[in-house]
Amino acid sequence: MLQFSGERLTVKPLDISSKPDFIIYDDFGRLSAFTYARALASLFFYSPRIFDVNEFILNIAPYVEPGKVVGFLTDTDNVIRLTDTLRFTGFSTDLFTSSLPEGLERRGGDLNLTLFEPKSLGAVSLSLSVVLSLCKKAQLTPRVKRIIDQLLDLSDLHDWLNSLGEGIKPSEYQVILSPTMEPSLAYLKNAGLDVKTVANYNILINSLIIYNVLT
């Protein structure tokens, strides 16, 4: 069982599928799940179906053929509900979780576990590790090599992030997220920020818009 600490940012190779049938997430697993989905689409031109854990358990799992599930969950109840559902329906599961219910590994089923701490740097480390692992499975193009090199050397990350935020106090702004930045919504709200997405925003003078080159 691989473990991630939430105390520091670390990037390490994972044994993660490049052809999952389903990606499942809850609130604080959303960042890693959507990072995984976008990396698969970008590197392998492959787009698995991605669902919130509740929708998958109630509306999807009972009615489809068993396949490969990769899940990113942080709530203990969600872990139990999903693993019980997948065990009884015959799915193979790679589960990344911060909540390991007692005896889960002894309950049976085709289950591979990775532990991480979601509310500090653990979820970010996991997301970056997912990208690194998929890059190592992809064709080594100049773009892929550059991404790998950057992920393996984060020594200048702290200074770079500080330079981006220089003079900005997020708590004083309404934060608006572009579509590709929406996975960070739960984390920013948990930090006490006023966060909106492009689907429900009203740009004001004191708005802070966060986006990247993919918008």
Disulfide bonds with the S-S distance in Angstrom:
none
